[in-house]
Amino acid sequence: MDLCDLAPGYVRAIAPYQPGKPIAELAREMGLNEADIIKLASNENPLGSSPAALAAIHAVLPDLARYPDGNGFVLKAALAKRYAVTPEQVVLGNGSNDVLEFAARALLTPATSAVFSQHAFAVYPLVVQAMGARSIEVPAKDFGNDPQALLEAIADDTRIVFIANPNNPTGTLLMPDALLALIEQVPRSVLVVLDEAYYEYLAPDVAADSVNWLQRFPNLLIARTFSKAYGLAGLRVGFALAHPEIAALLNRVRQPFNVSSVAQAAALAALGDTTHLQRSIALNTAGMQQICTGLQRLGLRFIPSFGNFLSFRIGNASAIYQRLLKHGVIVRPVANYGMPEYLRVSIGLEAENDKFLSALASAIQE
C-alpha cells in the first residue's frame, strides 16, 4: 500500500486553495511584459505598504539571524491598546487564515461540525475538512449570510459558526443589529468566529462595534488582518481578539514563532500609520464608485460590496476571464464558490480600474 493511501480520507479529499494568478505566471504563459499586467484578483491594497512599515522592515533586517519574539509582546500590547482589550485576549497569526485554522484545530474533531454560509470564504470548508469534521453549508440569502438559516443549521455536535462580515467573495454585509441578534442566539457552547478581514473599509454607520461585544459573549472570536487595508499581504500577519480562555486555547495549537520579526515590526508600524490607512480607504471608496459606474455603462449587474472588491455577473464568465488575461488583466473566477456566472475584481488604482473596464469592454465584444 502506498504511504499516501494511509492518510485519512478526508485529508486526501481536500481540494487545495487556489490563489489568484500571479503576475509573473501570466507573463510566462502569455508572453506579456510584467510591467503591462495589472492584478485585480486578490483584494490587495493598490497603494502598497505604509512607508512607516517599509522603514520598520529595513530597521529589523540586521537581526534576521535571530528568532522573533514568539509571544509577539510589543505588537500584542499595541493591538490591546488600540482595541481596549488585554494582551491576553490577542492571538497573532500568520495571516488571519492562521487564526481560522487555530479555531478549527482547537475545537473540531471528526465527531463535530461547523456551520457557514454558501458563497463564504473558501478557507472555512478547508479547515473543517482538514480536521475531519462535518461542514454544514447554509443557503445564502441575497448572496449573504442568512441569520435564521445559520441558527437553524446548528446541530448538537456543532462547535463553530463562521461568519464573514463583509463576506468574501460577495461583499455582502450583515448590519450591526442583525449581526448582534444572531450572536445573541448562538448557544454558548458554539464558538462564533467573526471574520472581519475587510472591517477597515466599512463606513462608521454600518460598522458593528464588535470588539465591545467580547465583554458580553465569551464564545465570540474576532479575526482581522493586516493583509488588506494595511497593505501587508506579503508578510502574512493577522490576529484574533477573544475571551482570554479562548485565546489561551488557540495559543495551545499555535506554532512557535508563527509571525516573523519582520511581519511584527511592519504590522506595528502600519497600525500607527493612520494617514496611510485613511488614504487607502479613500482610494477604495473612489475606486468602488469608478468600477460600479463602469459596469453599469456596460449593462452588467453586480453585487453591492462593502469590501475592496466587487463580484459582477457576466455571461460566459470563464471565457471572459481568459480574454481578460490576454489583455494583461487578472481578475478572479468564483465558480468554485458556487457562482459560475460571476467574476470578482479587486479595486485598484484609478488607471488600473480604467484598464480593467476598457479590457472588459473589449472582451465582451471579442
N, C-alpha and C positions, 0 to 999 in steps of 0.2 A: 504494500500500500504506500502511495506517495505521501510524504510528510504533510503536504498541504491538505490532503484529504482528512487529516486528523484534526484540523482546525474546526471550531464549531461551525455548523451550517449557517448560522445567522451572520457570522463574520464573512464566510466565503460568498454569501449572497449580497454583500454590500456593493452598491454601485458607487465608486469614488466620486467625490465632489468635483464638479467641472468648473474651474475658474474662467474668468473672461480671457479671451485670446490675447497673449502678449504682443506688443508691437513688433518685437524682433521676429517672432514666429510668422506673423503675417508678411513682413518684409521678405523673409526667406521664401515663403510659399508663392507669393505673387510677383517677386522681383521688384518690389517697390522700395523707394527711399524711405528709411525710417523717419526722417525729418518731415516727410509729407503725410505721415499717418497720424490720425487722431484716434485716441482710445476713449470711448464713452461707454464702457462696458462694466466697470467695476465700482461705480459710485465713489470714486476718489475725489479729493479736493483739487480742482484745477489750478488753484493759486499755489499749490505746493505746501511745503512745510513752513512753519513760523521761522522768521530769521533768528529769533531767540533760541528756538530749538536747534537750528543748524549750528549756532555758536556753541551751544551746550554740548553738542556731539563732538565738535572739534576739541573742546576742553577736556573731555574724558578719554580721548584716543590714546594718550600716553600710558593709560592704566589698563589697556586691554588684556594684558597678561594675567590680571587678577580677576578672580570670580566677582560677580556682582553681589550686592547686599541681598542675600536670599530672602530676607523679610521685607525688603523694599521700604525701610523705615521712613526715609525722607519723603518719598512720593506718597506713601500711605498717610503720613501726617498732613501733607498738603491737601490731599483729597478729603481727609476727615475735616479739616478746617473749612474747605470750600463748601462741603455739604452738611456741615454741622452734625457730624456723627463722630463716633470714637474710632481710633485706628483699628480697634478690634473688630469693627464692622466692615472693614475694607479687605478685599481679596484681590490680588493682582493676577492678571492672566496674560498669556502670550497671545494677545488679541482677545476680544470678548468671546470668540469661539471657544477658547480655552476654558473660560468660566462656564459656558454652557455644558462642556464636557465634564467639568468638575461636578456639576449638579447631577448629571446622569450617573457618573461613577459612584457618587456618594449615596444615591438613593435607589437606583434601579437595579433589578435583578431579572432573570428570566421568568420570575413569578409575578412581576409587576407590570404596570402600564403607564404610559404618558399620553397626554391629550394635547393636540394642537390643531390649528385650523388648516383647511385646504388652502393652497396657494401660500403657505407660510414658508419661512426661511428653510432652505434645504438641509441645513445642519441639524435641525431638530430630529427628523426621522433618522438621520445618520447616527447621531449619538445614542438614540434609543435602541436602534438595531445593533449597534456595537456592544451593548450590554445584554443583548438577547431579550430585551423587554418588548412588550407589545405596544405598537403605535396605534392610537385611536385618532384618526383624522376626521375632523368635523367639517361638514359642508360650509363653505363660506357664504356670507350674506353681502351682496354687492361687492364681491372681491375682498371683503374684510372679515374680521373676527365677528362671529355671532355669539354674543354673551350667553344667551339662553341655551343655545345648542352646545356650547362648551360645558356649561354647568350640567346639562343633562347627560353628557357623554362620560362624566367622571364615574368610574366604577369603584368597587370595593378595593381593587388592587392598584388603583391609580396613585402614584406618588408625586407626579409633576404635571403641571399645566403650563405650557409655553405660550406666551402672548407677546407677539412683536408689535410694538406701537411707537412710531409708524411701522407698518408691515412692509417687508421686502419680499417679492418684487412689485407689489401692487401700490404701495404708497398710501394705503388707507389708514385711517386713524380712528380709534375709539376715543370719543370725547371724555374729558375728566369724570363727569358724573356717571357715565355708563361704565367706565373702567373701574371706578371705585365701587359701584354697586356689584360688579362682577366679583371683585376681590373679596368683598364682604361675604359673599355667599359660598365661596370655595371652602370646603372643610379644612380645619386647621391641620389635619393630618396630610394635606397635599401642599407641596411647595409651588407657589406661583412664581415662575421665572418670567419677569417682565423685561423684555429685551428692548432697550431704548437706545439702540445704536445711532439713531438719527434724531435724538431728542433735541440737540442744539439747534436744529433747523426750525423748530416749532415756534410759532408766534406766541407771545405770552397768553393770549386769550384762549388758546387751545392746548397749552402745555399743562399736563397734570402735575400737581405738587406731590409727586410720587415718593420722593425721599422722605418727606414728613410722615408718610403712611407707614414707614417702617416701625414707628413707635406703636402703632395700633395692630400691626399684623406680623407676628413672629414667623409666619410662613411665607413672607414676601422676600424675594431676591431681585434686585435691580441690576441688570447688566448694561454697561456702557463701554464706549471705546474711544481711543484716540485716533482711530483709522480714518474717520470720515471728516467731520468739520475741522478737526485739529490737524489733519493732513499728515499723519504718521503711519499710513497703511504699511509701508515697507518695513517698519520696525516692529510691528505686531505687539501692541500693548493695549490691554483693556483692563477693566476692573469690575468687581461686583460690590454692591452695598447690601448688607443683610443684617439680621439679628446676630449678635456675637456668637451664639451657639451654632447657627447655620454656617457662619463664616469659618468657625473652627473646624466644622465638619468638612468643608471644602478644602481647607488647608491640609487636612489629613491625606487627601488624594492628589494634592498639587505636587508637581515635580519640583525638586530643589532647583533654585536658580532659573526658574522658568521665564523670568523677564530680565533681559540683558542689562548691563550697566549703561550701555548707550541708549537703550529704549527708556530706561528710568530717567536718565538725565534729560532726554529730549521731551518726554512727557511732562516732567516737572516744569521745564521752561515754557512749553506750549500752554500749559494750564495757566500760567501767569501772563501770557501774551493776549490780553483781551482785544487789543486792536486788530491783530490778525484774525482772530475768531470772528469779530464783527464784520470785517471786510469779506470774509468767506461767506458769511450768512447773507450779506447784502448782494454779493455776486450771485449767489444761488437764487435769491428772490427774483432778481432781474433776469437771470438766465431761464428760470422756470417760465416766466411770462413770455420770453422770446420763443421758447420751444412750443409752448401751448398755442401762441398766435400762429406760428408757422404751420403746425399740424392742422389747425382749423382752416387755414388757407388751402391746404391740400385736401380738405374734406375728410380728415381722419379723426376717428374717435379715440379718446384716451381716458385713462382712469385718473381723476384728480389726485394729486400726490402731495403729501406733507414731508417728503424726504428730499433728497438731492438727485432724484431720478424720476422718470416718467415711463409708464407702460402704455403703449398705444396699439390699437388694433389695425391690422392690415392684412388683406388677402394675400395668400401665398407667402406667409411670413418667412419661411425657410429660404425661399428663392430671393426675396428682397434682402435678407441678411447677407447672402452670398454676393449679391450685386453691390451692396454697400462696401463689402470687403475689397472688391475690385477698385472701388473709388477711394480706398485708403481710410475707410471709416469703420471702426469696430464698435458695434453695439452688442446687446446681449439677447440671444434667443431664450425664451422662457417656456418652451414646450414641456420641459421636464417639471415645471410647476403646474401642469395641467392647463396651460394657456397657449395652445399651439397656434392661435391666430394673433398672438401679440409679440412685440419686441420691446425691450426695455432700453432706454437711453439715459445715460447719466448727464447731468447738467455740466457743461464745460465753460470755457471762456467764450466771450461773445463771438470771436472769429471761428472758434470750433463749432459752436452751435449753428452758425451760418453755413459752415461747410457741410455739417450733417444734414441740414434742411435742404441744401442745394443737391447733395448727393442722393437724398431720399426722393426728391422730385424727379431726378434723372432715372433712378432705379425703378420707379413706378412706370415710367414711360418705356423702359427697355423691354 
